[in-house]
Structures are given as structure tokens and as C-alpha cells.
Amino acid sequence: MRKSIMATATALAVVATGVAVAGVNLTARPATAALSDVPADCTVFTAAYRTDGQRLSYGYSGRKTSTEAYVNDKLGWVPSAQQQLGGGGSDTEFRSTEYVVHPTNGWLYKMIRHGKLVDGTWRITSLTANQHASGFPATRILAYGYPYLYRVTGSSLYRYTVSATTGALTGKVQLSGAGWNAVKTLVYERSGGTGSAAVDVLIGTKTNGELKEWRINRATPTQISSKILKSSGWASFNSLSTGPCSAHPNGRVLLGITATGTASAHFDAKQTDGVGTDIKGGSLGPLGWTAKAYGQ
């Protein structure tokens, strides 16, 4: 389901044990709520940026929360939207490729980060962010599932096709021009079906409190159906991320973060059933997670 690059391996070990690693600003806390509802094998992380442009990672793993910051991981500005495209590496180094949208100049940037573990400290050894495509003003949300990039701006939803070799964007399509201003978070979850019935499945939250699932036909993307998983209780989240549960392969964990720094964790026992009655969990309390977070 959700993907995480190998570079998080050390951080995950830290979260599980509560032991600090030099050079990583990390606070591991036991989650005081939702412990019995979210299995200990569930893991979810989301990227965030402080107002000074320093990148953070907020996480929930092994029933503990964490905040991480790598040395030199500073973009210098806060993206209005961010989406990881992919990455890989080992326990001692990694490379990630992401899209970030500048908050004022209307450009989509392609960002490449290289990280290395040096004397027990994770450091970003190289970070580049180059202008990749214009025409992205007022972008609030990006969601990516190969080969498509979804974008929410104003009340509209757009889809682009991403080149596997260069990352170039083609085939811009406006899928819907109404109602998307009420969507606060949107995350690509999976693809399903075959042929003309193939769909991309996205999950997100709305200002009216709904947790909702959208199914977008790949061949005819203006055909969009949706289901309400939860009818209330999700309006306060500015960020929603989902992650896997290793011992529960059919399930997923959902991490919601509010603007005031409170987080909630929930477990969906069967992610593909389009039903929200089995989603359980609750608040983790005020964690101080006030940096701008992005759904993953």
C-alpha cells in the first residue's frame, strides 16, 4: 500500500525502542489513546516543513509517536503541496525524488534528496530543487499513483501523466470543476480493476467532516464515483496519511494531523471493502506537530 524508502530503517528502530540517535531530533512518546484499536505492527509517516524551510517527519509506529529532522534537510521555503514520487537505498544511505509546489511563483519543482548515515547521524549530503513545470498556482494537494499525478486547486481536480524516465508531465485533464474546495486532504491509495474498468482509488477528508473514498476511471477519468466511509469527525485534519500493518496485510493505519498539532490514529481492518464501520481509533493528544504536514 503506502511506500516508505529504506532510509527510514534506522528511524523506525528508534521509534520502536525510544532510544535517541545522535543528529536526529526525535521524540518518542507512548500514544495515550487508540492503543487498543491500532495494532503495534502498523507504521505511518508524513513529511512536514517548519516555517524556516526545515523538513521534518512525523510518525506513528509501534504505538509510539516521533518527530525526526535530518541535518541539512532544509529547502528554504514551505511548499504549498508536496508528493513523494519514489526512492530507495540501504540502512546507511538513500535517494528520494519528490514534487514540491512553490507557494507563490506557480511552479512545480522536482526535488532530489540524497542522505547518508555518518557517525550515527543522518545527513542530507545533496538537495536540489529545480523548476519542473509551470501552471501550478494555488495548488493545495498533490497525489501520485504511477503514472498519474492528481492536483487539487480551488474547486477543481486535475490529472497529469508522468513520464517514467524524465518525470515530464503531459495530458493535463480537468476531471471535475466543482466541489473540490471542500476537500481538505487527498491521498492515492491503490489501483484496481482491468481494462476499461481499471480505477485509481483515493481517500481523503472534507470540511464537512466526512472521510471519503473516490474511484477514478483510468481510461475515462471524468467518471468518478465515491463512497462516504465516515460521515463525521474528520473535519479538523489538515493532513491525512496512510500506512501498512505488516501482520495485517489487508488493513491500513490512518494518521490525521490538525493545524494545532493534535494527531489521531485509526485502523481500517479491510482497506478494500469501501466500508468505514470497521475503522477504529482515536486521538493521540496534543503532540506539538504544528509544522505544515502533507498527506502520503
C-alpha positions as CSV (number, residue, x, y, z in Angstrom):
1,M,0.0,0.0,0.0
2,R,1.9,3.0,1.2
3,K,5.6,3.1,0.3
4,S,8.5,4.1,2.5
5,I,12.1,4.4,1.4
6,M,14.9,2.3,3.0
7,A,16.3,5.4,4.6
8,T,13.7,5.3,7.3
9,A,15.0,1.9,8.7
10,T,17.1,3.5,11.4
11,A,14.4,5.9,12.3
12,L,11.9,3.1,12.7
13,A,14.2,1.3,15.0
14,V,14.5,4.4,17.1
15,V,10.7,4.8,17.3
16,A,10.3,1.2,18.4
17,T,12.8,1.4,21.2
18,G,12.6,5.0,22.2
19,V,16.4,5.3,22.1
20,A,17.7,8.6,20.7
21,V,20.1,8.7,17.7
22,A,22.7,11.5,17.5
23,G,21.8,14.1,14.9
24,V,18.2,13.2,14.7
25,N,15.8,15.4,16.6
26,L,13.4,12.7,17.7
27,T,10.9,12.4,20.5
28,A,9.3,9.0,21.0
29,R,6.2,9.1,23.1
30,P,3.7,6.3,24.0
31,A,0.4,7.1,22.4
32,T,-2.1,7.6,25.3
33,A,-5.2,6.8,23.1
34,A,-6.1,4.4,20.4
35,L,-3.6,1.9,21.6
36,S,-6.0,-1.0,21.7
37,D,-7.5,-0.1,18.3
38,V,-4.4,0.3,16.2
39,P,-2.1,-2.8,16.1
40,A,1.5,-2.4,17.1
41,D,2.7,-3.6,13.6
42,C,1.2,-0.5,11.9
43,T,3.5,2.2,10.7
44,V,2.8,5.6,9.1
45,F,4.9,8.7,8.4
46,T,4.3,12.0,6.8
47,A,6.6,14.8,5.6
48,A,6.3,18.3,7.1
49,Y,8.1,21.7,6.8
50,R,8.7,24.2,9.5
51,T,8.3,27.9,8.7
52,D,12.1,28.2,8.2
53,G,12.0,25.5,5.5
54,Q,13.5,22.7,7.6
55,R,12.0,19.4,6.7
56,L,10.6,17.2,9.5
57,S,9.0,13.7,9.6
58,Y,6.1,12.9,11.9
59,G,5.5,9.3,12.6
60,Y,3.4,6.7,14.4
61,S,5.0,3.3,14.7
62,G,5.0,0.5,17.3
63,R,2.3,2.5,19.1
64,K,4.7,5.4,19.7
65,T,4.9,8.9,18.0
66,S,8.1,10.5,16.8
67,T,9.5,13.7,15.2
68,E,12.6,13.5,13.1
69,A,14.8,16.1,11.4
70,Y,17.9,15.3,9.3
71,V,20.9,17.6,9.2
72,N,21.0,19.9,6.2
73,D,17.5,18.9,5.2
74,K,16.4,22.5,4.5
75,L,14.5,23.6,1.4
76,G,14.4,27.2,2.4
77,W,10.7,27.7,1.7
78,V,7.5,25.9,2.6
79,P,5.7,24.1,-0.2
80,S,2.0,24.6,-0.7
81,A,1.9,20.9,-1.7
82,Q,4.4,18.0,-1.7
83,Q,4.3,14.4,-3.0
84,Q,7.0,11.7,-3.0
85,L,7.5,10.0,-6.3
86,G,9.9,7.3,-5.2
87,G,13.1,6.4,-3.5
88,G,15.5,3.7,-2.5
89,G,18.7,3.0,-0.6
90,S,20.0,1.0,2.3
91,D,20.4,1.3,6.1
92,T,23.2,3.9,5.6
93,E,22.1,6.0,2.6
94,F,19.1,6.9,0.4
95,R,17.9,8.9,-2.5
96,S,14.4,10.2,-2.9
97,T,12.6,12.1,-5.7
98,E,9.7,14.4,-4.9
99,Y,7.5,17.1,-6.3
100,V,7.0,20.3,-4.4
101,V,5.0,23.3,-5.4
102,H,6.2,26.8,-4.6
103,P,3.7,28.8,-2.6
104,T,3.9,32.0,-4.7
105,N,5.5,31.6,-8.2
106,G,3.2,28.9,-9.6
107,W,6.0,26.4,-10.4
108,L,6.1,22.7,-9.7
109,Y,9.7,21.7,-8.6
110,K,11.3,18.4,-8.9
111,M,13.3,17.8,-5.7
112,I,16.1,15.2,-5.3
113,R,17.5,14.4,-1.9
114,H,20.5,12.3,-1.1
115,G,21.0,11.2,2.5
116,K,23.8,9.3,4.3
117,L,24.3,8.0,7.8
118,V,27.6,9.5,9.1
119,D,28.9,8.5,12.6
120,G,25.3,7.7,13.7
121,T,23.8,10.9,12.3
122,W,21.6,11.1,9.2
123,R,22.7,14.0,7.0
124,I,21.4,15.3,3.7
125,T,24.5,15.3,1.5
126,S,22.8,16.8,-1.6
127,L,19.5,18.5,-2.1
128,T,18.4,20.0,-5.5
129,A,15.0,21.6,-6.3
130,N,14.6,22.6,-9.9
131,Q,11.7,24.2,-11.7
132,H,9.9,21.3,-13.5
133,A,6.6,22.6,-14.8
134,S,4.7,25.9,-14.8
135,G,1.0,26.4,-14.4
136,F,0.6,25.2,-10.8
137,P,-0.5,28.3,-8.9
138,A,-2.7,27.9,-5.8
139,T,-2.0,24.1,-5.7
140,R,-3.2,22.7,-2.3
141,I,-2.8,19.0,-2.8
142,L,-0.8,16.6,-4.9
143,A,-1.5,12.8,-5.0
144,Y,0.6,10.4,-7.1
145,G,0.0,6.8,-8.3
146,Y,2.1,5.8,-11.3
147,P,1.7,7.0,-14.0
148,Y,-0.7,9.7,-12.8
149,L,-0.4,12.9,-10.7
150,Y,-3.5,14.3,-9.3
151,R,-3.8,18.0,-8.3
152,V,-6.4,20.0,-6.3
153,T,-6.6,23.7,-6.8
154,G,-9.6,25.8,-6.0
155,S,-12.7,23.8,-6.7
156,S,-11.1,21.7,-9.4
157,L,-9.3,18.3,-9.7
158,Y,-6.8,17.7,-12.5
159,R,-4.8,14.7,-13.7
160,Y,-1.4,14.6,-15.4
161,T,0.5,11.7,-16.9
162,V,4.1,11.4,-15.5
163,S,6.9,10.1,-17.7
164,A,8.7,7.2,-16.1
165,T,12.1,8.3,-17.4
166,T,12.1,12.1,-17.2
167,G,9.1,12.9,-14.9
168,A,7.8,15.2,-17.6
169,L,4.0,16.0,-17.3
170,T,1.7,15.5,-20.2
171,G,-2.0,15.0,-20.9
172,K,-3.5,17.5,-18.4
173,V,-7.1,16.8,-17.9
174,Q,-9.6,18.6,-15.7
175,L,-11.6,15.8,-14.1
176,S,-14.0,17.9,-12.1
177,G,-14.6,21.6,-11.7
178,A,-16.9,21.6,-8.7
179,G,-16.8,20.8,-5.0
180,W,-13.0,20.1,-4.6
181,N,-12.6,23.3,-2.5
182,A,-14.4,21.3,0.3
183,V,-11.7,18.6,0.1
184,K,-9.1,19.2,2.7
185,T,-6.8,16.1,2.2
186,L,-6.4,13.6,-0.6
187,V,-4.1,10.5,-0.8
188,Y,-3.6,8.0,-3.6
189,E,-4.2,4.5,-2.1
190,R,-4.2,1.9,-4.9
191,S,-5.3,0.9,-8.3
192,G,-7.8,-1.8,-9.2
193,G,-9.7,-3.5,-12.0
194,T,-8.6,-4.1,-15.5
195,G,-9.2,-2.7,-19.0
196,S,-12.0,-0.1,-19.2
197,A,-12.9,-0.8,-15.6
198,A,-9.4,0.0,-14.2
199,V,-9.6,2.7,-11.5
200,D,-7.4,4.7,-9.2
201,V,-8.7,4.8,-5.6
202,L,-8.0,7.9,-3.5
203,I,-9.0,8.6,0.1
204,G,-9.4,12.0,1.8
205,T,-11.3,14.2,4.2
206,K,-13.7,17.1,3.7
207,T,-14.6,20.3,5.5
208,N,-18.0,18.8,6.5
209,G,-16.2,16.1,8.5
210,E,-16.5,13.2,6.0
211,L,-13.8,10.6,5.4
212,K,-14.4,9.7,1.8
213,E,-13.1,7.4,-0.9
214,W,-13.1,8.3,-4.6
215,R,-12.7,5.8,-7.5
216,I,-11.4,7.5,-10.8
217,N,-11.7,5.5,-14.0
218,R,-8.3,5.4,-15.6
219,A,-9.5,5.3,-19.2
220,T,-12.3,7.9,-18.7
221,P,-11.1,9.9,-15.7
222,T,-14.1,12.2,-15.7
223,Q,-16.0,9.2,-14.5
224,I,-15.7,9.5,-10.7
225,S,-17.7,7.6,-8.1
226,S,-17.3,7.9,-4.4
227,K,-18.3,6.4,-1.0
228,I,-18.5,8.0,2.4
229,L,-16.5,5.9,4.9
230,K,-17.2,8.1,7.9
231,S,-19.9,10.8,7.9
232,S,-18.4,13.0,10.7
233,G,-15.4,13.6,12.9
234,W,-12.7,14.2,10.2
235,A,-13.1,18.0,9.5
236,S,-10.2,19.2,11.7
237,F,-7.4,17.3,9.9
238,N,-5.2,19.3,7.6
239,S,-3.1,16.3,6.8
240,L,-4.0,12.6,6.3
241,S,-1.5,9.8,5.7
242,T,-1.9,6.1,5.4
243,G,0.5,3.3,6.1
244,P,0.8,-0.5,6.2
245,C,0.3,-3.0,9.0
246,S,2.8,-5.8,8.5
247,A,0.9,-8.5,10.3
248,H,-2.5,-7.3,8.9
249,P,-1.8,-7.1,5.2
250,N,-5.5,-6.3,4.4
251,G,-5.5,-3.4,6.8
252,R,-4.1,0.1,7.0
253,V,-3.4,2.8,9.5
254,L,-4.6,6.3,9.1
255,L,-2.8,9.3,10.7
256,G,-4.6,12.6,10.8
257,I,-2.9,15.8,12.0
258,T,-4.6,19.1,12.9
259,A,-3.3,22.6,12.5
260,T,-2.9,22.9,16.3
261,G,-0.6,19.9,16.5
262,T,-3.0,17.2,17.7
263,A,-2.9,13.9,15.9
264,S,-5.2,10.8,15.7
265,A,-4.5,7.3,14.6
266,H,-7.1,4.9,13.2
267,F,-7.0,1.3,12.0
268,D,-9.0,0.1,9.0
269,A,-9.1,-3.7,9.1
270,K,-10.0,-4.1,5.4
271,Q,-8.9,-1.3,3.2
272,T,-10.6,-2.5,0.0
273,D,-14.2,-3.0,1.2
274,G,-15.3,0.6,0.8
275,V,-16.9,0.4,4.3
276,G,-15.9,2.6,7.2
277,T,-17.8,0.8,10.0
278,D,-14.7,-1.2,10.9
279,I,-12.4,1.9,11.2
280,K,-11.4,2.3,14.9
281,G,-9.1,4.6,16.7
282,G,-8.9,8.0,18.3
283,S,-6.8,11.0,19.4
284,L,-3.1,10.7,20.3
285,G,-3.4,14.0,22.1
286,P,-1.5,17.3,21.5
287,L,1.9,16.5,20.1
288,G,3.1,19.9,19.1
289,W,3.1,18.8,15.4
290,T,2.4,22.3,14.1
291,A,4.7,22.3,11.0
292,K,2.8,22.1,7.7
293,A,2.3,18.4,7.0
294,Y,1.5,16.7,3.7
295,G,-0.5,13.5,3.2
296,Q,1.4,10.5,2.0
